[in-house]
């Protein structure tokens, strides 16, 4: 999918497009990678199409909502969901099991660090729910991890502009 097509979607659907794509990413669902949409939204902000602060708020909110939904899935039906997930994606089982052990040992620091790592940043939410990590501790750790991750990507688009994406 080209940058022009993504820009056309943004122009048609506005900020909702950014929110939806980032939410899908944080839900670990197929969609456009937020690693493309977030820098692109930073470029749109640098051109005055949308305010930088709005982009950051939308992406962090989408990240938190996606993280909360996966946390809730882990909390309410984690073992069942995890069994299904491992059958569907067996290569991710060692990573998730490793993250669950890390969560037991590291707690909120583990969530924060995981939110800064590709793949782990979306998968960590289910194990956090499964081990019944305190919801507010989880939320604060997730918020700061999501904020840092999204700020880097949106900021890269904003400050580096089109040359970073098109190069």
Backbone torsions as a table, in degrees:
resi	resn	phi	psi	omega
1	UNK	NA	134.3	-174.8
2	UNK	-86.2	162.1	176.8
3	UNK	-60.2	-36.9	-179.0
4	UNK	-64.5	-40.5	178.6
5	UNK	-64.6	-43.4	177.4
6	UNK	-61.9	-41.0	178.3
7	UNK	-63.6	-40.2	177.9
8	UNK	-61.6	-41.9	176.4
9	UNK	-60.9	-44.1	179.9
10	UNK	-61.0	-45.7	-179.3
11	UNK	-63.7	-32.7	-179.4
12	UNK	-79.0	-43.8	-172.9
13	UNK	-107.5	-8.8	176.0
14	UNK	65.6	-145.2	-175.0
15	UNK	-62.7	-27.8	178.4
16	UNK	-58.3	-36.8	179.1
17	UNK	-59.9	-47.1	179.7
18	UNK	-61.5	-49.3	-179.4
19	UNK	-57.2	-48.4	-176.5
20	UNK	-62.5	-46.0	-178.2
21	UNK	-64.9	-42.8	179.4
22	UNK	-67.4	-38.7	176.6
23	UNK	-60.4	-46.1	178.1
24	UNK	-59.5	-40.3	178.6
25	UNK	-62.1	-46.5	-178.2
26	UNK	-72.4	-18.0	172.7
27	UNK	-85.3	-1.2	-179.2
28	UNK	60.9	33.2	177.6
29	UNK	-99.0	154.5	177.7
30	UNK	-62.5	142.0	-179.1
31	UNK	173.5	-162.9	175.5
32	UNK	-78.0	138.1	178.7
33	UNK	-67.1	131.4	179.6
34	UNK	-63.9	-22.4	176.4
35	UNK	-64.2	-15.4	174.0
36	UNK	-98.9	-43.8	-176.3
37	UNK	-66.9	-40.6	-177.1
38	UNK	-65.3	-47.4	175.6
39	UNK	-63.0	-37.2	178.7
40	UNK	-63.9	-38.7	177.3
41	UNK	-68.4	-30.5	173.6
42	UNK	-64.9	-38.7	176.0
43	UNK	-63.9	-44.4	178.6
44	UNK	-59.7	-38.5	178.3
45	UNK	-65.8	-40.8	-180.0
46	UNK	-65.4	-24.8	178.4
47	UNK	-90.2	-1.4	178.5
48	UNK	85.4	10.5	179.6
49	UNK	-71.9	-29.9	-179.7
50	UNK	-154.9	152.2	-179.0
51	UNK	-77.3	139.0	-179.4
52	UNK	-55.1	-45.1	-179.8
53	UNK	-61.4	-37.6	178.2
54	UNK	-64.6	-43.6	178.4
55	UNK	-60.2	-46.4	-178.1
56	UNK	-63.6	-44.2	178.6
57	UNK	-62.0	-45.7	-180.0
58	UNK	-61.4	-44.7	-177.1
59	UNK	-70.0	-38.3	178.3
60	UNK	-68.4	-42.3	178.2
61	UNK	-62.3	-44.2	177.7
62	UNK	-61.5	-42.0	178.2
63	UNK	-62.7	-41.9	179.3
64	UNK	-68.2	-44.2	-179.7
65	UNK	-62.4	-45.2	176.7
66	UNK	-60.4	-42.5	178.8
67	UNK	-64.6	-41.3	179.2
68	UNK	-63.3	-42.1	-179.5
69	UNK	-63.5	-43.0	178.1
70	UNK	-68.4	-36.1	175.9
71	UNK	-60.6	-45.2	-179.6
72	UNK	-63.0	-41.8	176.6
73	UNK	-60.2	-44.7	178.3
74	UNK	-63.2	-39.7	-177.1
75	UNK	-69.9	-42.8	-174.0
76	UNK	-87.4	-35.0	-175.9
77	UNK	-145.5	34.3	-172.8
78	UNK	-55.2	-46.6	-176.9
79	UNK	-64.8	-42.2	179.1
80	UNK	-65.4	-47.8	-179.6
81	UNK	-63.9	-42.1	-178.6
82	UNK	-65.0	-39.1	176.4
83	UNK	-61.2	-44.3	177.1
84	UNK	-63.5	-44.9	-177.5
85	UNK	-63.0	-41.5	179.6
86	UNK	-65.6	-34.6	176.4
87	UNK	-67.8	-36.9	-177.5
88	UNK	-79.5	-38.6	-177.3
89	UNK	-130.1	71.5	-173.8
90	UNK	-63.6	-25.9	-179.1
91	UNK	-68.2	-20.4	-178.0
92	UNK	-89.6	-7.0	-178.3
93	UNK	-59.2	-47.7	179.7
94	UNK	-60.1	-38.8	179.6
95	UNK	-63.6	-44.7	-178.6
96	UNK	-67.3	-43.2	178.6
97	UNK	-62.2	-39.6	177.1
98	UNK	-62.5	-42.2	-179.3
99	UNK	-67.6	-35.3	178.0
100	UNK	-64.9	-41.3	178.1
101	UNK	-66.1	-41.2	178.0
102	UNK	-61.6	-41.2	179.4
103	UNK	-61.7	-40.6	179.2
104	UNK	-62.4	-35.0	-178.3
105	UNK	-86.3	-43.0	-170.3
106	UNK	-101.0	-21.8	178.9
107	UNK	60.4	-126.9	-173.8
108	UNK	-64.6	-32.6	177.0
109	UNK	-64.0	-38.4	177.6
110	UNK	-63.3	-39.8	177.7
111	UNK	-66.0	-48.1	-179.3
112	UNK	-56.5	-49.6	-178.8
113	UNK	-63.7	-41.0	-179.9
114	UNK	-63.3	-33.8	179.3
115	UNK	-68.4	-10.3	178.4
116	UNK	-100.4	2.4	-176.6
117	UNK	-114.8	131.1	176.7
118	UNK	-55.2	149.0	-178.0
119	UNK	68.0	-55.8	-178.3
120	UNK	-60.9	-31.9	-175.2
121	UNK	-63.7	-28.4	177.1
122	UNK	-93.9	-32.1	-175.6
123	UNK	-77.8	-22.6	-174.3
124	UNK	-64.1	-24.5	-174.5
125	UNK	-64.7	-41.5	-179.0
126	UNK	-64.2	-50.0	176.9
127	UNK	-61.0	-34.9	178.0
128	UNK	-61.2	-40.5	176.2
129	UNK	-68.3	-39.6	-178.5
130	UNK	-64.1	-38.0	-180.0
131	UNK	-85.0	3.8	177.3
132	UNK	60.0	42.3	175.0
133	UNK	-59.1	142.4	178.0
134	UNK	-52.9	128.1	-174.2
135	UNK	-60.2	-42.1	-176.8
136	UNK	-71.6	-37.1	175.2
137	UNK	-63.2	-44.5	178.0
138	UNK	-60.7	-44.1	-178.1
139	UNK	-63.5	-45.6	-179.7
140	UNK	-63.7	-45.3	178.7
141	UNK	-62.4	-43.6	178.8
142	UNK	-63.9	-44.4	-178.7
143	UNK	-55.2	-49.8	-177.5
144	UNK	-68.3	-37.6	176.7
145	UNK	-65.3	-45.7	178.2
146	UNK	-63.3	-42.3	180.0
147	UNK	-59.9	-47.6	-179.6
148	UNK	-62.9	-48.7	-178.7
149	UNK	-58.7	-49.9	-177.1
150	UNK	-68.8	-36.4	178.3
151	UNK	-62.4	-39.5	178.3
152	UNK	-63.0	-47.1	-175.9
153	UNK	-73.1	-45.8	178.5
154	UNK	-67.0	-41.8	178.9
155	UNK	-63.0	-37.5	177.7
156	UNK	-61.1	-44.5	177.6
157	UNK	-63.8	-40.2	-177.2
158	UNK	-67.2	-47.2	-174.1
159	UNK	-86.7	-31.4	-179.4
160	UNK	-92.5	-22.2	174.3
161	UNK	68.6	-162.1	-174.8
162	UNK	-60.9	-29.5	-177.5
163	UNK	-62.0	-33.0	179.2
164	UNK	-68.8	-37.7	-177.4
165	UNK	-80.4	-41.1	-173.5
166	UNK	-85.4	-11.5	-176.8
167	UNK	-74.6	NA	NA
